[in-house]
Amino acid sequence: MPERAEHAFAPAQKDDDFAASVFDGLSRPLKSLPCRFFYDSIGSALFEEITRQPEYYLTRAEIAILEANAPEMLGGELSGGILIEFGSGSSIKTEILIRLMPRLRAYVPIDISESALLEAKRRLTSRFPRLDVRPILGDFSHPVALPPEFERLPKLGFFPGSTIGNFPPAEAAQMLRMMRLTLSSGGRLLIGVDLKKDARQLVRAYNDAKGFTAAFNLNLLARINRELGGTFDLNAFRHRATYEPLEGRITMHLVSTKEQAVELDGARIQFSEGETIHTESAYKYTIDEFRRVSRSAGWLPQRVWTDPDNLFSVRELV
Ligand SMILES: C[S@@+](CC[C@H](N)C(=O)[O-])C[C@H]1O[C@@H](n2cnc3c(N)ncnc32)[C@H](O)[C@@H]1O
């Protein structure tokens, strides 16, 4: 039995959710799979590799913004309050904030990846022995129940990585509404959002030369094989990431390189040559476009910080 994340107040992502979503997505005329299923332990590790690739400017730019501006972002310390992170992954960026908050009452990382939560908790408790780290294994697209003793404490939300870009604007607004409920009134949110830029630079970021993004994308099929007994031939699909300027988004697909059939729990899923499975979108915004999304979710956009090359933004919502 793998060690479980402690204090998993929200229900874990269940296998039947995975199975039902896969069947549903692969039965559609335009096949698709939800991107949250990328993040099993292998997917989470591959994502960390992606963040270290030279083409993936997002992580470096966001870290630079946080390092240059964290004291101003925090605006004095959140003394006795709690820091809640949505889609926390490795929590590496969060350390920049935690270092400046010695009197933080607790840090609550929320993620669907159990392995990422366990690893982050191990690292943070060894680096910050006095910090109460309370991971929640759960889905941030629903309001997340916090430990009751935290309910009345001041809350700062943190949502880095431009994970919000994985949702079309209307759904992104819905996520932001959920986060507002989780943070309750008076909560503040610092959110990382990737900016619109030259299409070639965007496309390179999702097609790194060493192939980590391709491996991350294909791992979704490998996960279906491992967990649901699928028969996907990983050599018969290839990664594709393109930029759609009208929509302002990168889309990632897996492309079937030949006509083929895949067995999945007694069902036969047919693919024609060139047919695709949509696996992820990554929407890019101008400063004003994301202000509008935030406002439509009931947040008041405040300060915006960017890096010197205007690649990425971190925004404050209250
Ligand atoms: C793009 S990565 C960002 C990781 C990290 N925050 C960073 O900035 O590098 C997205 C993270 O969100 C998590 N995630 C994706 N969908 C989620 C959901 N619906 N609920 C909770 N976590 C989710 C993934 O497991 C992953 O750790």
The ligand as an SDF file (V2000), in Angstrom:
LIG
                    3D

 27 29  0  0  0  0  0  0  0  0999 V2000
    0.6830   22.8460  -14.4170 C   0  0  0  0  0  0  0  0  0  0  0  0
    0.9630   21.9390  -12.9360 S   0  0  0  0  0  0  0  0  0  0  0  0
    1.4990   23.2470  -11.8500 C   0  0  0  0  0  0  0  0  0  0  0  0
    2.2490   22.7560  -10.6490 C   0  0  0  0  0  0  0  0  0  0  0  0
    2.8050   23.8700   -9.7330 C   0  0  0  0  0  0  0  0  0  0  0  0
    1.7390   24.6120   -9.1070 N   0  0  0  0  0  0  0  0  0  0  0  0
    3.6850   24.8070  -10.5040 C   0  0  0  0  0  0  0  0  0  0  0  0
    3.3470   25.9890  -10.5780 O   0  0  0  0  0  0  0  0  0  0  0  0
    4.7370   24.3720  -11.0240 O   0  0  0  0  0  0  0  0  0  0  0  0
   -0.6800   21.6180  -12.4140 C   0  0  0  0  0  0  0  0  0  0  0  0
   -0.8290   20.9860  -11.0330 C   0  0  0  0  0  0  0  0  0  0  0  0
   -2.2170   21.0050  -10.6760 O   0  0  0  0  0  0  0  0  0  0  0  0
   -2.6540   19.7060  -10.2980 C   0  0  0  0  0  0  0  0  0  0  0  0
   -4.0570   19.6010  -10.7460 N   0  0  0  0  0  0  0  0  0  0  0  0
   -4.5110   19.5860  -12.0280 C   0  0  0  0  0  0  0  0  0  0  0  0
   -5.8590   19.5600  -12.0540 N   0  0  0  0  0  0  0  0  0  0  0  0
   -6.2480   19.5630  -10.7480 C   0  0  0  0  0  0  0  0  0  0  0  0
   -7.5240   19.5620  -10.1170 C   0  0  0  0  0  0  0  0  0  0  0  0
   -8.6510   19.5370  -10.8370 N   0  0  0  0  0  0  0  0  0  0  0  0
   -7.5660   19.5840   -8.7550 N   0  0  0  0  0  0  0  0  0  0  0  0
   -6.4150   19.6030   -8.0110 C   0  0  0  0  0  0  0  0  0  0  0  0
   -5.1780   19.6030   -8.5680 N   0  0  0  0  0  0  0  0  0  0  0  0
   -5.1040   19.5910   -9.9140 C   0  0  0  0  0  0  0  0  0  0  0  0
   -1.7200   18.7380  -10.9680 C   0  0  0  0  0  0  0  0  0  0  0  0
   -1.6250   17.5040  -10.2690 O   0  0  0  0  0  0  0  0  0  0  0  0
   -0.3960   19.5250  -10.9570 C   0  0  0  0  0  0  0  0  0  0  0  0
    0.3270   19.2880   -9.7820 O   0  0  0  0  0  0  0  0  0  0  0  0
  1  2  1  0
  2  3  1  0
  2 10  1  0
  3  4  1  0
  4  5  1  0
  5  6  1  0
  5  7  1  0
  7  8  2  0
  7  9  1  0
 10 11  1  0
 11 12  1  0
 11 26  1  0
 12 13  1  0
 13 14  1  0
 13 24  1  0
 14 15  1  0
 14 23  1  0
 15 16  2  0
 16 17  1  0
 17 18  1  0
 17 23  2  0
 18 19  1  0
 18 20  2  0
 20 21  1  0
 21 22  2  0
 22 23  1  0
 24 25  1  0
 24 26  1  0
 26 27  1  0
M  CHG  2   2   1   9  -1
M  END
$$$$
